[in-house]
Amino acid sequence: MGGNTCWYDALYFEISNNGGISYTTIASSESGPLVNGGWHSFQYNLSSYAGQTIIIKFRFNSKDGWGNAYDGIYVDDVMVIQGFAPTPTITAQGPVVFCPGDSVILSSTSASKYQWSNGDTTQSIVVTNSGSYSVMIFDGNGCPSESSNIISVKVLSAAPAPILANDTICYGDSSALVIGNTGIFEWFDTPGGNLLFTGDSMMFNGTTTTTYYIQNADTGGFGPGVYYLTSQNNEPWWDNSNIDAMDQAFGPGNWTTLYYQNVNINSYLNNSTCFIYVEGSDCNDVLMEQFLISNLSALEAWVNSGGHLFLNSAPNCLSSNMNFGFGNTTLNYPYSWPGDVISPNPNHPVFVGPFNTILPMSGGSYAHATVSGTSLDTILVDQWNPNDVVLAEKTWGNGKVMFGAMTNHNFHNPAPEVGNFRANVLTYLSECGFACVSQLTPVTVVVNPLPVVSYEANPNLICISSSVVQLTGGSPSGGVYTGNGVLYGGGNYYFASNIVGFGTHPVVYTYTDNNGCVNSDTSYITVYDCVGINELNTENVSVFPNPANNELNIQFGYMVSNTKIEILSYNGQLVYSSFADNTNTVQLDLSQYHKGLYLLRLTSDNGEVNMKIMKQ
């Protein structure tokens, strides 16, 4: 409520629960807590009116009889709230820092309804992504709570997953499984199973479909050394907050202090060092500048090969700008001192964790300078002059470098979040290579069976004078015949006896199925020097097997016509008679005959053949 009233005017806030018949004054400028003049706000607990219909009235009573100072009364932002649900607490069922593919369950205090910061509405959520998570709950009346504690979840970086494709082969073939990126690749038979071997390729010669599970165990060649470079005389402003941040990020004893006065930095610029924090604030700025003049080229080469570097200076004693290098990056000083900072990139990992942070951050002088340069990724800027960069990073070759103009965080607010932010910066920069091996990548080699192929040459006995005979008998149909004397024309395959000459010749039938798998079968064709043309005699008739059990095959050397086939018992009794016409192959069933010796008689216009056969 607000207005411009005289000291003897009055403001009233009144409530009626009887339809406006009477009102009860809840607050006024006469009895409080309202006062005359300006805008005012107050709260009143309406729980005693629960379940009732009430009327709220704001009333102004002007008692000014002499002047015209009355400017009116205004009412703004009136909210009636039934009450607040208890503030919930989030608990994490497991580590909140983990590798890709893992997760953590966050659970809220029990309530009627839930509203998580990521939009979920269940009591528990499964978190797989980095971020800060909070929840607001609602009681049975629909009243909300204040926001819960914040849980920061961080998913660590992982080595690049192996790049390779599945393959399909046919039984008996092999497959070269080659990974397309670099790393240390471990091959397993099952997830969590036996390690088969380590390498970037495998020659598969298996006979059944097989799946391998591969992970990249190369987490990077740099580290784990972490160093803090400062002055041997004193910390900036005689304050140990930078040391506290190093301890918070890495734990006491897990990092090493180096001093400008005696360091041989080249002893540390190798792949056993992951991260170096170079601090040059307060009057240590002069030492830092001298150090960079002498060692900037070596630092740039080390970062280019994969190291991580943090250059931070909030100067007090420099006379001009400091050259931070790395492509003409500059610390601009003297300059206005940013007091409050925000981020154009609040999702940057330094704000995610592992420690809780907050934006904006403030301080009497959050920074003593600004940073400028090319290809910088901005992290913090002056809240009131966003072009003034306080913290930025840059990728340099295989490594990265961060540039800061920040004072010690003991000058910053709010605590402890500002200290957590400095620790997050250090943690982020100390992640050289990858924190985790890659997730398992399955690769499958499908082994398709070969098609079942059969081929029985028909005919398999050909007179050399037959010249060309069509080839049939290959199964499944649609295959290819090959061999000496095999010709193709008009969609059919033929065998030319006059090309290959006398003798027995192999013919191969090859079939390719829809999977591209190939199988073949071989049969043989015998070319005879026939006596006479189509003359029926023992030279161009083949009977097999002989002796026979149940079946007897008769193979003619040419296509016969109207040829009589008879079987006589040994005493001359006719036991079988039939005719062969337009064929060169006949199969007889002997299963009903007794064992013994029989006479096979073949009669045509071109002659007669008599042959003894044995049924056994």
GIKA-V889848 format. One record per helix or strand of 3 or more residues. SS is the DSSP state (h for helix, s for strand). FROM is the first residue (numbers start at 1). LEN is the number of residues. If there is no record, write none. Layout:
BEGIN
[[SS FROM LEN] [SS FROM LEN]]
END
This chain:
BEGIN
[[s 10 7] [s 24 5] [h 47 3] [s 55 7] [s 91 3] [s 104 4] [s 113 4] [s 124 4] [s 131 3] [s 135 4] [s 151 5] [s 167 4] [s 175 4] [s 185 4] [s 195 4] [s 201 4] [s 210 7] [s 225 6] [h 236 3] [h 241 10] [s 256 4] [h 265 3] [s 273 7] [h 285 20] [s 308 5] [s 322 4] [s 329 4] [s 340 3] [h 349 4] [s 361 3] [s 370 3] [s 377 6] [s 389 8] [s 399 6] [h 409 3] [h 417 13] [s 441 8] [s 461 3] [h 464 3] [s 468 3] [s 480 3] [s 486 4] [s 492 5] [h 497 4] [s 503 10] [s 518 11] [h 538 3] [s 541 4] [s 551 10] [s 563 7] [s 574 7] [s 583 7] [s 596 9] [s 607 9]]
END
